[in-house]
Amino acid sequence: MNRMARAAAPHRRLFRAGGHTVLAVAVLYLLAMPIAIWIHHDGLSSGSHSFGSDLELALWVLAGLVGLVALAAIQRVSLDADGGVGTIRYANITSGHRSRAFEPAEVVSMSLHRAKDGRLRLTSTLELRLAPSPHRNWNTVAIFDGDMSGDGRAEPLATIVRQVVRARPEVALDANLRALLAPYRYGTAADR
């Protein structure tokens, strides 16, 4: 019975993100930890602490930092493939890791906040503004790029952008998305 139900269900693409960001923060912290301990023992701090207690404190701080970054970085996105314009479901830190769903035709505007624009971001963020609806009390969706320091071309952002534009061609786009979609709109690149 379960196999029959799965076979009858529409195809869904799943994306999970989070491992790269957590790993990058852990590596950066591990590189900075010996420098901080060396400065601490070089007489720049008052009081006498042993190297073991400093290392233990640094490892506890590392564990807490990696845990917080992991909580913030984990994201689940699924796209129903009903003719390329099915329901988009997501859960990440902006939704309190609760699953939310919306139709691509409900999106009224999209903007891409790129990590490469010099702000303190490890990943790019796609912000979707939805039309008000009585069945939900939220109208903004933020979905993170799957690549660190990406420009929005990676999954799931690229697929979501194409799915929304296919469902609603008149959607308002910011300058970053207009530049990203220009090759697809004017026929210079093959649509994936």
N, C-alpha and C positions, 0 to 999 in steps of 0.2 A: 504494500500500500504506500509506503513512504517513497519507494522508487517511482511509482506512478505519479505521485504528487509532484516530485521533483522534475520529472520529465515534462509534465504539463505546465510547470511554472515558466515564466518568461526568463530569457537569459539575462544574467546580471554580471557586470564587471565590478570586481572588488579591488580597492586600493587601501593599503595600510602604510602609514608613515610613522617615523619617530626614531628609528634606530640610529640614523646618521647624526642627528642633532645631539642626542645623548652621548654618543661616542666622542664627538668633537669636543664637547664641554668637558668630559672626563679626561681626555688627553691634554687639553689646554691646562686644566687644573693640575694634573700630575706633573706637567712641565714647570708650572709656576711654584708648586709646593716646595721643592728643594731650595729655590731661591729665597722664598719667604722664611724658611727655617734657618738658612744661612744668615740672612739679615738679622733675624731675631737673636741668634747666638753671637753675632758680631758686636754686641753691646749696644744696639740701638733700642733695646727695650729694657725696662727696669725689672728687677727681681731676678731670681735664679730659677730656671726651669730646666729640666733634663730633656735631652734630645728625644727620649722615648715618649714623654708626655706630650711634647710638641707634635711628634709624628702621629700619636694616637688622636689628638685633637684635629689635626689636619685630615686624617682619614675619616673621622666622623663628619667633618664639614663636607668632605668630598661625597660621602654617602648621601647626606642630606641634599646637597646640590644636585647630584645626579638623579635622585628621586624626584625632586621638584621639576627638573628639566624633562624627565621622562613623562611626568604627569601632563606637562604643558605640550609636549611634542607629539604624543600619541594621537593618531587620527584614523578614523575609519570612514571611507567613502564608498558608496556603491551606486552604480548607474544601471537602471533597468534598460534593456535594449529593445524596447517596443518601437521598432522602426527608427531608431536613433533619437527619439525624443521622449523617452520614458522618465519615470520618477527618479529624482536625485535624492539619495539619503546620505546623511553624514552625522558624525559624532566626533567632537573634539573639545578642547578646553573652553572654547567660546560658547558651547552649548552645555557645559557642565558634564560632558561625556554622555549626555542623553541623546538618543537617536532622534533626528528630525528629518522630515521629508518634505519636498516641494516639487512642483512641476516646472520644467524649464520655461513654459509660457508665462509663468507668474513673475518672472524676473523683468524689472523695468529698467534697471541700469547695472552696469558692471564696471569695476575699476581694479586695476592690477597695481599693487604696491610691491615694486621689485626690490629684492635684497641688494641688488647692485647699485641702487640709487644713493648709497652712502648713509642710510639710516642704520640704527642698531637692530638689524634683522638678520637672522641666519637663513631664513627661507622667504621666498616671495609669498604674498597673500592675495588671493582673489576675493574681493568683496562684492557680494551680490545684494542689491536692494530689491525686495519683493513688493508687489502690490499689496495693499492692506487686504486682509481676508478675515472673515468672522471665525474661521476654524483654527486660527493660531494667534498668539499674542506677541509674536516676534516677526520682524520684517527685514532683518539684516542677517546675512550669512557670510562667515569668513572661513575660507578653505585654504589650507597651506599647501605650498608646492612640495612635491616629493623629493626634489633635489635641493641640497644646501646651496645657497647663493645662486639659485637658478634665475632665469629670466621669464618664467611662466610657460615655457615650451614643454615642460615635463608633465607627466601624468600626476594627478588626475586633472590638473588645471586646464590643459590643452583640450582634453575631451569635453570637459564641462563647458568651456567657452564655445566650442563648436556646436555642442548640443543645444545651448541656449540660443545661439545665433540662428541655428537651423529652425528652432521652434518659434522664435520671435525675431525676425530680421531687423525690425525697427528699434531694437533695444539700444539704449544710450550707452556708449563706450567711452572710456577715458583715452587719453593720447597714447598711453602704453599699449592698450589693447588694439587701438586702431592701427598702430604700427605693426603689431604682432599679426593681425589678421589681413593686412594689406595684400600679401602675396596670395592668400586664398581667395580673397574677394575679386582680385583683378586677374586671376587665372595664371599667375606665374609659377605657382607651386601646386603639386597634386594634393588634394585633400585626402588625409589618411582615414 
